[in-house]
Amino acid sequence: MESTHDVEVCVRFASPRKELSGQVRQAALAALHHQDAPFDCTLTVVLSHDNHLRQLNRKYAGIDDTTDVLSFPYQDTIDPHYLGDIIISV
């Protein structure tokens, strides 16, 4: 897929699933392209595990249960090019 966007997708790991890095990056880029993401944007995707997502879900949403994915949009004007974080339980 060709794109004129200069998009950076950072894939970080809180689990031993590093082999998914390329697939996650490709999927995130495709989604950003499909949604006409702003030029020069950055998104962080974290691959983690159920216990980590349960802790985050409890802390930030008040729900003491696991979930497949959490998203944390960046809502500050200091860096309008940073879209936020997506955390996925693998």
PyMOL Python script that loads the backbone (N, CA, C, O; Angstrom):
from pymol import cmd

cmd.read_pdbstr("""\
ATOM      1  N   MET A   1       0.838  -1.165   0.000  1.00  0.00           N
ATOM      2  CA  MET A   1       0.000   0.000   0.000  1.00  0.00           C
ATOM      3  C   MET A   1       0.892   1.240   0.000  1.00  0.00           C
ATOM      4  O   MET A   1       1.788   1.353   0.837  1.00  0.00           O
ATOM      5  N   GLU A   2       0.666   2.144  -0.901  1.00  0.00           N
ATOM      6  CA  GLU A   2       1.424   3.381  -0.927  1.00  0.00           C
ATOM      7  C   GLU A   2       0.715   4.425  -0.095  1.00  0.00           C
ATOM      8  O   GLU A   2      -0.514   4.467  -0.037  1.00  0.00           O
ATOM      9  N   SER A   3       1.493   5.256   0.538  1.00  0.00           N
ATOM     10  CA  SER A   3       0.914   6.307   1.355  1.00  0.00           C
ATOM     11  C   SER A   3       1.827   7.508   1.331  1.00  0.00           C
ATOM     12  O   SER A   3       3.050   7.372   1.300  1.00  0.00           O
ATOM     13  N   THR A   4       1.238   8.674   1.346  1.00  0.00           N
ATOM     14  CA  THR A   4       2.029   9.891   1.437  1.00  0.00           C
ATOM     15  C   THR A   4       2.209  10.295   2.887  1.00  0.00           C
ATOM     16  O   THR A   4       2.835  11.315   3.177  1.00  0.00           O
ATOM     17  N   HIS A   5       1.663   9.503   3.803  1.00  0.00           N
ATOM     18  CA  HIS A   5       1.780   9.789   5.221  1.00  0.00           C
ATOM     19  C   HIS A   5       3.167   9.413   5.724  1.00  0.00           C
ATOM     20  O   HIS A   5       3.753   8.430   5.270  1.00  0.00           O
ATOM     21  N   ASP A   6       3.679  10.179   6.640  1.00  0.00           N
ATOM     22  CA  ASP A   6       4.910   9.842   7.337  1.00  0.00           C
ATOM     23  C   ASP A   6       4.499   9.413   8.733  1.00  0.00           C
ATOM     24  O   ASP A   6       4.608  10.181   9.689  1.00  0.00           O
ATOM     25  N   VAL A   7       4.027   8.183   8.841  1.00  0.00           N
ATOM     26  CA  VAL A   7       3.445   7.675  10.068  1.00  0.00           C
ATOM     27  C   VAL A   7       4.436   6.755  10.755  1.00  0.00           C
ATOM     28  O   VAL A   7       5.081   5.930  10.107  1.00  0.00           O
ATOM     29  N   GLU A   8       4.558   6.898  12.068  1.00  0.00           N
ATOM     30  CA  GLU A   8       5.414   6.013  12.844  1.00  0.00           C
ATOM     31  C   GLU A   8       4.537   5.203  13.773  1.00  0.00           C
ATOM     32  O   GLU A   8       3.725   5.760  14.511  1.00  0.00           O
ATOM     33  N   VAL A   9       4.697   3.895  13.741  1.00  0.00           N
ATOM     34  CA  VAL A   9       3.997   3.005  14.650  1.00  0.00           C
ATOM     35  C   VAL A   9       5.056   2.324  15.500  1.00  0.00           C
ATOM     36  O   VAL A   9       5.882   1.571  14.985  1.00  0.00           O
ATOM     37  N   CYS A  10       5.033   2.587  16.793  1.00  0.00           N
ATOM     38  CA  CYS A  10       5.972   1.970  17.722  1.00  0.00           C
ATOM     39  C   CYS A  10       5.297   0.754  18.332  1.00  0.00           C
ATOM     40  O   CYS A  10       4.220   0.870  18.918  1.00  0.00           O
ATOM     41  N   VAL A  11       5.916  -0.406  18.199  1.00  0.00           N
ATOM     42  CA  VAL A  11       5.376  -1.623  18.790  1.00  0.00           C
ATOM     43  C   VAL A  11       6.257  -1.977  19.978  1.00  0.00           C
ATOM     44  O   VAL A  11       7.460  -2.192  19.825  1.00  0.00           O
ATOM     45  N   ARG A  12       5.663  -2.034  21.152  1.00  0.00           N
ATOM     46  CA  ARG A  12       6.393  -2.357  22.374  1.00  0.00           C
ATOM     47  C   ARG A  12       5.835  -3.655  22.937  1.00  0.00           C
ATOM     48  O   ARG A  12       4.714  -4.053  22.620  1.00  0.00           O
ATOM     49  N   PHE A  13       6.630  -4.306  23.773  1.00  0.00           N
ATOM     50  CA  PHE A  13       6.247  -5.634  24.251  1.00  0.00           C
ATOM     51  C   PHE A  13       6.263  -5.705  25.760  1.00  0.00           C
ATOM     52  O   PHE A  13       7.249  -5.346  26.403  1.00  0.00           O
ATOM     53  N   ALA A  14       5.160  -6.173  26.319  1.00  0.00           N
ATOM     54  CA  ALA A  14       5.108  -6.534  27.729  1.00  0.00           C
ATOM     55  C   ALA A  14       4.845  -8.036  27.807  1.00  0.00           C
ATOM     56  O   ALA A  14       4.478  -8.566  28.856  1.00  0.00           O
ATOM     57  N   SER A  15       5.039  -8.704  26.679  1.00  0.00           N
ATOM     58  CA  SER A  15       4.887 -10.159  26.599  1.00  0.00           C
ATOM     59  C   SER A  15       5.943 -10.678  25.623  1.00  0.00           C
ATOM     60  O   SER A  15       6.536  -9.897  24.880  1.00  0.00           O
ATOM     61  N   PRO A  16       6.176 -11.973  25.620  1.00  0.00           N
ATOM     62  CA  PRO A  16       7.221 -12.522  24.745  1.00  0.00           C
ATOM     63  C   PRO A  16       6.761 -12.780  23.312  1.00  0.00           C
ATOM     64  O   PRO A  16       7.222 -13.747  22.706  1.00  0.00           O
ATOM     65  N   ARG A  17       5.888 -11.974  22.750  1.00  0.00           N
ATOM     66  CA  ARG A  17       5.336 -12.216  21.418  1.00  0.00           C
ATOM     67  C   ARG A  17       5.946 -11.287  20.370  1.00  0.00           C
ATOM     68  O   ARG A  17       5.219 -10.715  19.558  1.00  0.00           O
ATOM     69  N   LYS A  18       7.245 -11.133  20.377  1.00  0.00           N
ATOM     70  CA  LYS A  18       7.918 -10.212  19.464  1.00  0.00           C
ATOM     71  C   LYS A  18       7.752 -10.588  17.999  1.00  0.00           C
ATOM     72  O   LYS A  18       7.916  -9.737  17.125  1.00  0.00           O
ATOM     73  N   GLU A  19       7.431 -11.838  17.716  1.00  0.00           N
ATOM     74  CA  GLU A  19       7.252 -12.252  16.324  1.00  0.00           C
ATOM     75  C   GLU A  19       6.045 -11.573  15.675  1.00  0.00           C
ATOM     76  O   GLU A  19       5.910 -11.598  14.452  1.00  0.00           O
ATOM     77  N   LEU A  20       5.174 -10.972  16.470  1.00  0.00           N
ATOM     78  CA  LEU A  20       3.992 -10.289  15.941  1.00  0.00           C
ATOM     79  C   LEU A  20       4.267  -8.845  15.533  1.00  0.00           C
ATOM     80  O   LEU A  20       3.386  -8.187  14.979  1.00  0.00           O
ATOM     81  N   SER A  21       5.446  -8.353  15.789  1.00  0.00           N
ATOM     82  CA  SER A  21       5.768  -6.947  15.566  1.00  0.00           C
ATOM     83  C   SER A  21       5.435  -6.462  14.160  1.00  0.00           C
ATOM     84  O   SER A  21       4.760  -5.445  14.001  1.00  0.00           O
ATOM     85  N   GLY A  22       5.894  -7.168  13.154  1.00  0.00           N
ATOM     86  CA  GLY A  22       5.663  -6.742  11.776  1.00  0.00           C
ATOM     87  C   GLY A  22       4.193  -6.737  11.411  1.00  0.00           C
ATOM     88  O   GLY A  22       3.720  -5.817  10.743  1.00  0.00           O
ATOM     89  N   GLN A  23       3.464  -7.761  11.844  1.00  0.00           N
ATOM     90  CA  GLN A  23       2.038  -7.840  11.548  1.00  0.00           C
ATOM     91  C   GLN A  23       1.261  -6.733  12.243  1.00  0.00           C
ATOM     92  O   GLN A  23       0.356  -6.141  11.654  1.00  0.00           O
ATOM     93  N   VAL A  24       1.609  -6.453  13.485  1.00  0.00           N
ATOM     94  CA  VAL A  24       0.931  -5.390  14.237  1.00  0.00           C
ATOM     95  C   VAL A  24       1.208  -4.037  13.588  1.00  0.00           C
ATOM     96  O   VAL A  24       0.293  -3.231  13.418  1.00  0.00           O
ATOM     97  N   ARG A  25       2.449  -3.788  13.230  1.00  0.00           N
ATOM     98  CA  ARG A  25       2.817  -2.524  12.589  1.00  0.00           C
ATOM     99  C   ARG A  25       2.062  -2.359  11.261  1.00  0.00           C
ATOM    100  O   ARG A  25       1.543  -1.280  10.972  1.00  0.00           O
ATOM    101  N   GLN A  26       2.003  -3.414  10.467  1.00  0.00           N
ATOM    102  CA  GLN A  26       1.320  -3.372   9.180  1.00  0.00           C
ATOM    103  C   GLN A  26      -0.186  -3.116   9.370  1.00  0.00           C
ATOM    104  O   GLN A  26      -0.775  -2.320   8.638  1.00  0.00           O
ATOM    105  N   ALA A  27      -0.798  -3.779  10.338  1.00  0.00           N
ATOM    106  CA  ALA A  27      -2.227  -3.584  10.599  1.00  0.00           C
ATOM    107  C   ALA A  27      -2.508  -2.165  11.082  1.00  0.00           C
ATOM    108  O   ALA A  27      -3.492  -1.552  10.666  1.00  0.00           O
ATOM    109  N   ALA A  28      -1.653  -1.639  11.956  1.00  0.00           N
ATOM    110  CA  ALA A  28      -1.847  -0.276  12.454  1.00  0.00           C
ATOM    111  C   ALA A  28      -1.694   0.744  11.332  1.00  0.00           C
ATOM    112  O   ALA A  28      -2.480   1.687  11.238  1.00  0.00           O
ATOM    113  N   LEU A  29      -0.694   0.562  10.487  1.00  0.00           N
ATOM    114  CA  LEU A  29      -0.510   1.474   9.353  1.00  0.00           C
ATOM    115  C   LEU A  29      -1.701   1.444   8.410  1.00  0.00           C
ATOM    116  O   LEU A  29      -2.137   2.487   7.923  1.00  0.00           O
ATOM    117  N   ALA A  30      -2.234   0.246   8.150  1.00  0.00           N
ATOM    118  CA  ALA A  30      -3.404   0.129   7.275  1.00  0.00           C
ATOM    119  C   ALA A  30      -4.611   0.833   7.880  1.00  0.00           C
ATOM    120  O   ALA A  30      -5.347   1.522   7.173  1.00  0.00           O
ATOM    121  N   ALA A  31      -4.819   0.662   9.192  1.00  0.00           N
ATOM    122  CA  ALA A  31      -5.950   1.318   9.858  1.00  0.00           C
ATOM    123  C   ALA A  31      -5.798   2.837   9.839  1.00  0.00           C
ATOM    124  O   ALA A  31      -6.767   3.555   9.593  1.00  0.00           O
ATOM    125  N   LEU A  32      -4.590   3.323  10.097  1.00  0.00           N
ATOM    126  CA  LEU A  32      -4.352   4.774  10.074  1.00  0.00           C
ATOM    127  C   LEU A  32      -4.566   5.336   8.677  1.00  0.00           C
ATOM    128  O   LEU A  32      -5.146   6.410   8.516  1.00  0.00           O
ATOM    129  N   HIS A  33      -4.102   4.616   7.678  1.00  0.00           N
ATOM    130  CA  HIS A  33      -4.288   5.060   6.294  1.00  0.00           C
ATOM    131  C   HIS A  33      -5.778   5.094   5.940  1.00  0.00           C
ATOM    132  O   HIS A  33      -6.255   6.041   5.315  1.00  0.00           O
ATOM    133  N   HIS A  34      -6.505   4.050   6.347  1.00  0.00           N
ATOM    134  CA  HIS A  34      -7.936   3.969   6.055  1.00  0.00           C
ATOM    135  C   HIS A  34      -8.707   5.109   6.728  1.00  0.00           C
ATOM    136  O   HIS A  34      -9.693   5.601   6.179  1.00  0.00           O
ATOM    137  N   GLN A  35      -8.260   5.524   7.907  1.00  0.00           N
ATOM    138  CA  GLN A  35      -8.941   6.576   8.655  1.00  0.00           C
ATOM    139  C   GLN A  35      -8.413   7.973   8.331  1.00  0.00           C
ATOM    140  O   GLN A  35      -8.758   8.942   9.006  1.00  0.00           O
ATOM    141  N   ASP A  36      -7.572   8.075   7.292  1.00  0.00           N
ATOM    142  CA  ASP A  36      -6.989   9.368   6.916  1.00  0.00           C
ATOM    143  C   ASP A  36      -6.331  10.064   8.107  1.00  0.00           C
ATOM    144  O   ASP A  36      -6.597  11.231   8.393  1.00  0.00           O
ATOM    145  N   ALA A  37      -5.472   9.320   8.786  1.00  0.00           N
ATOM    146  CA  ALA A  37      -4.749   9.863   9.933  1.00  0.00           C
ATOM    147  C   ALA A  37      -3.943  11.081   9.499  1.00  0.00           C
ATOM    148  O   ALA A  37      -3.545  11.184   8.339  1.00  0.00           O
ATOM    149  N   PRO A  38      -3.701  12.002  10.428  1.00  0.00           N
ATOM    150  CA  PRO A  38      -2.930  13.192  10.080  1.00  0.00           C
ATOM    151  C   PRO A  38      -1.504  12.833   9.656  1.00  0.00           C
ATOM    152  O   PRO A  38      -0.955  11.814  10.075  1.00  0.00           O
ATOM    153  N   PHE A  39      -0.929  13.678   8.830  1.00  0.00           N
ATOM    154  CA  PHE A  39       0.450  13.476   8.404  1.00  0.00           C
ATOM    155  C   PHE A  39       1.375  13.574   9.609  1.00  0.00           C
ATOM    156  O   PHE A  39       1.069  14.256  10.587  1.00  0.00           O
ATOM    157  N   ASP A  40       2.488  12.899   9.528  1.00  0.00           N
ATOM    158  CA  ASP A  40       3.516  12.952  10.571  1.00  0.00           C
ATOM    159  C   ASP A  40       2.975  12.594  11.950  1.00  0.00           C
ATOM    160  O   ASP A  40       3.241  13.305  12.919  1.00  0.00           O
ATOM    161  N   CYS A  41       2.220  11.503  12.052  1.00  0.00           N
ATOM    162  CA  CYS A  41       1.679  11.123  13.351  1.00  0.00           C
ATOM    163  C   CYS A  41       2.411   9.895  13.889  1.00  0.00           C
ATOM    164  O   CYS A  41       3.080   9.171  13.152  1.00  0.00           O
ATOM    165  N   THR A  42       2.262   9.687  15.185  1.00  0.00           N
ATOM    166  CA  THR A  42       2.876   8.552  15.863  1.00  0.00           C
ATOM    167  C   THR A  42       1.822   7.850  16.712  1.00  0.00           C
ATOM    168  O   THR A  42       0.977   8.499  17.329  1.00  0.00           O
ATOM    169  N   LEU A  43       1.877   6.534  16.738  1.00  0.00           N
ATOM    170  CA  LEU A  43       0.977   5.702  17.524  1.00  0.00           C
ATOM    171  C   LEU A  43       1.817   4.626  18.194  1.00  0.00           C
ATOM    172  O   LEU A  43       2.717   4.063  17.570  1.00  0.00           O
ATOM    173  N   THR A  44       1.534   4.337  19.446  1.00  0.00           N
ATOM    174  CA  THR A  44       2.229   3.261  20.139  1.00  0.00           C
ATOM    175  C   THR A  44       1.267   2.102  20.343  1.00  0.00           C
ATOM    176  O   THR A  44       0.144   2.288  20.812  1.00  0.00           O
ATOM    177  N   VAL A  45       1.720   0.898  19.986  1.00  0.00           N
ATOM    178  CA  VAL A  45       0.951  -0.324  20.206  1.00  0.00           C
ATOM    179  C   VAL A  45       1.771  -1.191  21.158  1.00  0.00           C
ATOM    180  O   VAL A  45       2.941  -1.478  20.905  1.00  0.00           O
ATOM    181  N   VAL A  46       1.140  -1.602  22.253  1.00  0.00           N
ATOM    182  CA  VAL A  46       1.812  -2.445  23.243  1.00  0.00           C
ATOM    183  C   VAL A  46       1.165  -3.821  23.216  1.00  0.00           C
ATOM    184  O   VAL A  46      -0.052  -3.943  23.358  1.00  0.00           O
ATOM    185  N   LEU A  47       1.976  -4.852  23.036  1.00  0.00           N
ATOM    186  CA  LEU A  47       1.500  -6.228  23.126  1.00  0.00           C
ATOM    187  C   LEU A  47       1.751  -6.708  24.543  1.00  0.00           C
ATOM    188  O   LEU A  47       2.886  -6.690  25.019  1.00  0.00           O
ATOM    189  N   SER A  48       0.694  -7.137  25.216  1.00  0.00           N
ATOM    190  CA  SER A  48       0.817  -7.474  26.622  1.00  0.00           C
ATOM    191  C   SER A  48       0.073  -8.763  26.930  1.00  0.00           C
ATOM    192  O   SER A  48      -0.081  -9.621  26.062  1.00  0.00           O
ATOM    193  N   HIS A  49      -0.388  -8.897  28.169  1.00  0.00           N
ATOM    194  CA  HIS A  49      -1.056 -10.107  28.617  1.00  0.00           C
ATOM    195  C   HIS A  49      -2.293  -9.746  29.447  1.00  0.00           C
ATOM    196  O   HIS A  49      -2.462  -8.598  29.858  1.00  0.00           O
ATOM    197  N   ASP A  50      -3.146 -10.732  29.684  1.00  0.00           N
ATOM    198  CA  ASP A  50      -4.422 -10.497  30.363  1.00  0.00           C
ATOM    199  C   ASP A  50      -4.274  -9.805  31.720  1.00  0.00           C
ATOM    200  O   ASP A  50      -5.027  -8.879  32.022  1.00  0.00           O
ATOM    201  N   ASN A  51      -3.324 -10.237  32.531  1.00  0.00           N
ATOM    202  CA  ASN A  51      -3.172  -9.641  33.867  1.00  0.00           C
ATOM    203  C   ASN A  51      -2.844  -8.156  33.777  1.00  0.00           C
ATOM    204  O   ASN A  51      -3.363  -7.357  34.558  1.00  0.00           O
ATOM    205  N   HIS A  52      -1.995  -7.784  32.842  1.00  0.00           N
ATOM    206  CA  HIS A  52      -1.632  -6.377  32.666  1.00  0.00           C
ATOM    207  C   HIS A  52      -2.852  -5.553  32.248  1.00  0.00           C
ATOM    208  O   HIS A  52      -3.091  -4.475  32.791  1.00  0.00           O
ATOM    209  N   LEU A  53      -3.621  -6.064  31.282  1.00  0.00           N
ATOM    210  CA  LEU A  53      -4.810  -5.340  30.843  1.00  0.00           C
ATOM    211  C   LEU A  53      -5.855  -5.265  31.953  1.00  0.00           C
ATOM    212  O   LEU A  53      -6.568  -4.267  32.064  1.00  0.00           O
ATOM    213  N   ARG A  54      -5.951  -6.297  32.762  1.00  0.00           N
ATOM    214  CA  ARG A  54      -6.892  -6.252  33.891  1.00  0.00           C
ATOM    215  C   ARG A  54      -6.492  -5.146  34.867  1.00  0.00           C
ATOM    216  O   ARG A  54      -7.347  -4.397  35.340  1.00  0.00           O
ATOM    217  N   GLN A  55      -5.198  -5.040  35.168  1.00  0.00           N
ATOM    218  CA  GLN A  55      -4.722  -3.980  36.066  1.00  0.00           C
ATOM    219  C   GLN A  55      -5.018  -2.595  35.496  1.00  0.00           C
ATOM    220  O   GLN A  55      -5.490  -1.709  36.209  1.00  0.00           O
ATOM    221  N   LEU A  56      -4.737  -2.418  34.209  1.00  0.00           N
ATOM    222  CA  LEU A  56      -4.995  -1.125  33.578  1.00  0.00           C
ATOM    223  C   LEU A  56      -6.492  -0.824  33.511  1.00  0.00           C
ATOM    224  O   LEU A  56      -6.907   0.313  33.739  1.00  0.00           O
ATOM    225  N   ASN A  57      -7.297  -1.829  33.201  1.00  0.00           N
ATOM    226  CA  ASN A  57      -8.742  -1.669  33.134  1.00  0.00           C
ATOM    227  C   ASN A  57      -9.307  -1.256  34.499  1.00  0.00           C
ATOM    228  O   ASN A  57     -10.191  -0.404  34.584  1.00  0.00           O
ATOM    229  N   ARG A  58      -8.785  -1.869  35.554  1.00  0.00           N
ATOM    230  CA  ARG A  58      -9.211  -1.531  36.922  1.00  0.00           C
ATOM    231  C   ARG A  58      -8.793  -0.105  37.275  1.00  0.00           C
ATOM    232  O   ARG A  58      -9.576   0.659  37.840  1.00  0.00           O
ATOM    233  N   LYS A  59      -7.558   0.242  36.938  1.00  0.00           N
ATOM    234  CA  LYS A  59      -7.029   1.560  37.302  1.00  0.00           C
ATOM    235  C   LYS A  59      -7.701   2.697  36.526  1.00  0.00           C
ATOM    236  O   LYS A  59      -8.059   3.716  37.116  1.00  0.00           O
ATOM    237  N   TYR A  60      -7.874   2.534  35.226  1.00  0.00           N
ATOM    238  CA  TYR A  60      -8.340   3.648  34.403  1.00  0.00           C
ATOM    239  C   TYR A  60      -9.830   3.622  34.069  1.00  0.00           C
ATOM    240  O   TYR A  60     -10.411   4.664  33.767  1.00  0.00           O
ATOM    241  N   ALA A  61     -10.459   2.436  34.119  1.00  0.00           N
ATOM    242  CA  ALA A  61     -11.884   2.366  33.781  1.00  0.00           C
ATOM    243  C   ALA A  61     -12.739   1.933  34.970  1.00  0.00           C
ATOM    244  O   ALA A  61     -13.968   1.951  34.899  1.00  0.00           O
ATOM    245  N   GLY A  62     -12.076   1.539  36.070  1.00  0.00           N
ATOM    246  CA  GLY A  62     -12.821   1.105  37.237  1.00  0.00           C
ATOM    247  C   GLY A  62     -13.496  -0.242  37.055  1.00  0.00           C
ATOM    248  O   GLY A  62     -14.445  -0.560  37.772  1.00  0.00           O
ATOM    249  N   ILE A  63     -13.021  -1.038  36.105  1.00  0.00           N
ATOM    250  CA  ILE A  63     -13.599  -2.353  35.816  1.00  0.00           C
ATOM    251  C   ILE A  63     -12.572  -3.423  36.164  1.00  0.00           C
ATOM    252  O   ILE A  63     -11.520  -3.508  35.532  1.00  0.00           O
ATOM    253  N   ASP A  64     -12.878  -4.238  37.169  1.00  0.00           N
ATOM    254  CA  ASP A  64     -11.944  -5.272  37.617  1.00  0.00           C
ATOM    255  C   ASP A  64     -12.148  -6.551  36.806  1.00  0.00           C
ATOM    256  O   ASP A  64     -12.611  -7.569  37.320  1.00  0.00           O
ATOM    257  N   ASP A  65     -11.791  -6.467  35.534  1.00  0.00           N
ATOM    258  CA  ASP A  65     -11.927  -7.600  34.623  1.00  0.00           C
ATOM    259  C   ASP A  65     -10.925  -7.414  33.489  1.00  0.00           C
ATOM    260  O   ASP A  65     -10.499  -6.296  33.197  1.00  0.00           O
ATOM    261  N   THR A  66     -10.559  -8.510  32.863  1.00  0.00           N
ATOM    262  CA  THR A  66      -9.648  -8.422  31.736  1.00  0.00           C
ATOM    263  C   THR A  66     -10.408  -7.989  30.484  1.00  0.00           C
ATOM    264  O   THR A  66     -11.637  -8.049  30.437  1.00  0.00           O
ATOM    265  N   THR A  67      -9.679  -7.564  29.499  1.00  0.00           N
ATOM    266  CA  THR A  67     -10.252  -7.159  28.221  1.00  0.00           C
ATOM    267  C   THR A  67      -9.222  -7.447  27.138  1.00  0.00           C
ATOM    268  O   THR A  67      -8.041  -7.628  27.437  1.00  0.00           O
ATOM    269  N   ASP A  68      -9.651  -7.489  25.901  1.00  0.00           N
ATOM    270  CA  ASP A  68      -8.737  -7.782  24.798  1.00  0.00           C
ATOM    271  C   ASP A  68      -7.865  -6.596  24.431  1.00  0.00           C
ATOM    272  O   ASP A  68      -6.700  -6.760  24.069  1.00  0.00           O
ATOM    273  N   VAL A  69      -8.434  -5.397  24.526  1.00  0.00           N
ATOM    274  CA  VAL A  69      -7.715  -4.201  24.076  1.00  0.00           C
ATOM    275  C   VAL A  69      -8.160  -2.979  24.870  1.00  0.00           C
ATOM    276  O   VAL A  69      -9.327  -2.844  25.237  1.00  0.00           O
ATOM    277  N   LEU A  70      -7.211  -2.103  25.122  1.00  0.00           N
ATOM    278  CA  LEU A  70      -7.491  -0.800  25.718  1.00  0.00           C
ATOM    279  C   LEU A  70      -6.837   0.259  24.847  1.00  0.00           C
ATOM    280  O   LEU A  70      -5.778   0.029  24.264  1.00  0.00           O
ATOM    281  N   SER A  71      -7.463   1.400  24.764  1.00  0.00           N
ATOM    282  CA  SER A  71      -6.847   2.499  24.020  1.00  0.00           C
ATOM    283  C   SER A  71      -6.823   3.738  24.892  1.00  0.00           C
ATOM    284  O   SER A  71      -7.747   4.001  25.662  1.00  0.00           O
ATOM    285  N   PHE A  72      -5.754   4.485  24.753  1.00  0.00           N
ATOM    286  CA  PHE A  72      -5.558   5.709  25.507  1.00  0.00           C
ATOM    287  C   PHE A  72      -5.200   6.820  24.527  1.00  0.00           C
ATOM    288  O   PHE A  72      -4.027   7.010  24.207  1.00  0.00           O
ATOM    289  N   PRO A  73      -6.202   7.555  24.048  1.00  0.00           N
ATOM    290  CA  PRO A  73      -5.907   8.638  23.120  1.00  0.00           C
ATOM    291  C   PRO A  73      -5.127   9.741  23.831  1.00  0.00           C
ATOM    292  O   PRO A  73      -5.380  10.055  24.994  1.00  0.00           O
ATOM    293  N   TYR A  74      -4.186  10.312  23.113  1.00  0.00           N
ATOM    294  CA  TYR A  74      -3.389  11.407  23.656  1.00  0.00           C
ATOM    295  C   TYR A  74      -4.182  12.684  23.471  1.00  0.00           C
ATOM    296  O   TYR A  74      -4.543  13.033  22.347  1.00  0.00           O
ATOM    297  N   GLN A  75      -4.458  13.385  24.558  1.00  0.00           N
ATOM    298  CA  GLN A  75      -5.335  14.550  24.500  1.00  0.00           C
ATOM    299  C   GLN A  75      -4.634  15.815  24.967  1.00  0.00           C
ATOM    300  O   GLN A  75      -5.203  16.598  25.728  1.00  0.00           O
ATOM    301  N   ASP A  76      -3.426  16.012  24.524  1.00  0.00           N
ATOM    302  CA  ASP A  76      -2.671  17.198  24.918  1.00  0.00           C
ATOM    303  C   ASP A  76      -2.267  17.952  23.661  1.00  0.00           C
ATOM    304  O   ASP A  76      -2.006  17.344  22.623  1.00  0.00           O
ATOM    305  N   THR A  77      -2.216  19.239  23.751  1.00  0.00           N
ATOM    306  CA  THR A  77      -1.851  20.046  22.585  1.00  0.00           C
ATOM    307  C   THR A  77      -0.350  20.217  22.451  1.00  0.00           C
ATOM    308  O   THR A  77       0.112  20.824  21.485  1.00  0.00           O
ATOM    309  N   ILE A  78       0.427  19.698  23.398  1.00  0.00           N
ATOM    310  CA  ILE A  78       1.886  19.827  23.326  1.00  0.00           C
ATOM    311  C   ILE A  78       2.426  19.105  22.102  1.00  0.00           C
ATOM    312  O   ILE A  78       3.291  19.629  21.401  1.00  0.00           O
ATOM    313  N   ASP A  79       1.920  17.907  21.842  1.00  0.00           N
ATOM    314  CA  ASP A  79       2.347  17.137  20.677  1.00  0.00           C
ATOM    315  C   ASP A  79       1.114  16.637  19.931  1.00  0.00           C
ATOM    316  O   ASP A  79       0.679  15.506  20.149  1.00  0.00           O
ATOM    317  N   PRO A  80       0.550  17.456  19.062  1.00  0.00           N
ATOM    318  CA  PRO A  80      -0.676  17.058  18.359  1.00  0.00           C
ATOM    319  C   PRO A  80      -0.467  15.919  17.373  1.00  0.00           C
ATOM    320  O   PRO A  80      -1.440  15.391  16.833  1.00  0.00           O
ATOM    321  N   HIS A  81       0.774  15.528  17.127  1.00  0.00           N
ATOM    322  CA  HIS A  81       1.054  14.448  16.190  1.00  0.00           C
ATOM    323  C   HIS A  81       1.063  13.076  16.861  1.00  0.00           C
ATOM    324  O   HIS A  81       1.078  12.050  16.180  1.00  0.00           O
ATOM    325  N   TYR A  82       1.054  13.055  18.203  1.00  0.00           N
ATOM    326  CA  TYR A  82       1.023  11.780  18.918  1.00  0.00           C
ATOM    327  C   TYR A  82      -0.425  11.381  19.127  1.00  0.00           C
ATOM    328  O   TYR A  82      -1.169  12.089  19.806  1.00  0.00           O
ATOM    329  N   LEU A  83      -0.835  10.261  18.557  1.00  0.00           N
ATOM    330  CA  LEU A  83      -2.231   9.833  18.619  1.00  0.00           C
ATOM    331  C   LEU A  83      -2.580   9.145  19.924  1.00  0.00           C
ATOM    332  O   LEU A  83      -3.708   9.268  20.401  1.00  0.00           O
ATOM    333  N   GLY A  84      -1.639   8.423  20.512  1.00  0.00           N
ATOM    334  CA  GLY A  84      -1.908   7.741  21.769  1.00  0.00           C
ATOM    335  C   GLY A  84      -1.390   6.318  21.778  1.00  0.00           C
ATOM    336  O   GLY A  84      -0.534   5.942  20.977  1.00  0.00           O
ATOM    337  N   ASP A  85      -1.936   5.525  22.713  1.00  0.00           N
ATOM    338  CA  ASP A  85      -1.471   4.165  22.938  1.00  0.00           C
ATOM    339  C   ASP A  85      -2.619   3.176  22.778  1.00  0.00           C
ATOM    340  O   ASP A  85      -3.755   3.453  23.161  1.00  0.00           O
ATOM    341  N   ILE A  86      -2.306   2.031  22.212  1.00  0.00           N
ATOM    342  CA  ILE A  86      -3.232   0.908  22.142  1.00  0.00           C
ATOM    343  C   ILE A  86      -2.531  -0.272  22.791  1.00  0.00           C
ATOM    344  O   ILE A  86      -1.400  -0.601  22.435  1.00  0.00           O
ATOM    345  N   ILE A  87      -3.202  -0.913  23.748  1.00  0.00           N
ATOM    346  CA  ILE A  87      -2.613  -2.044  24.441  1.00  0.00           C
ATOM    347  C   ILE A  87      -3.464  -3.267  24.143  1.00  0.00           C
ATOM    348  O   ILE A  87      -4.672  -3.264  24.380  1.00  0.00           O
ATOM    349  N   ILE A  88      -2.830  -4.311  23.623  1.00  0.00           N
ATOM    350  CA  ILE A  88      -3.514  -5.520  23.156  1.00  0.00           C
ATOM    351  C   ILE A  88      -3.035  -6.714  23.969  1.00  0.00           C
ATOM    352  O   ILE A  88      -1.833  -6.912  24.146  1.00  0.00           O
ATOM    353  N   SER A  89      -3.975  -7.504  24.459  1.00  0.00           N
ATOM    354  CA  SER A  89      -3.617  -8.742  25.138  1.00  0.00           C
ATOM    355  C   SER A  89      -3.434  -9.841  24.110  1.00  0.00           C
ATOM    356  O   SER A  89      -4.344 -10.132  23.333  1.00  0.00           O
ATOM    357  N   VAL A  90      -2.269 -10.445  24.104  1.00  0.00           N
ATOM    358  CA  VAL A  90      -2.010 -11.531  23.155  1.00  0.00           C
ATOM    359  C   VAL A  90      -2.033 -12.863  23.875  1.00  0.00           C
ATOM    360  O   VAL A  90      -1.836 -13.906  23.251  1.00  0.00           O
TER     361      VAL A  90
END
""", "prot")
cmd.dss("prot")
cmd.show_as("cartoon", "prot")
cmd.util.cbc("prot")
cmd.orient("prot")
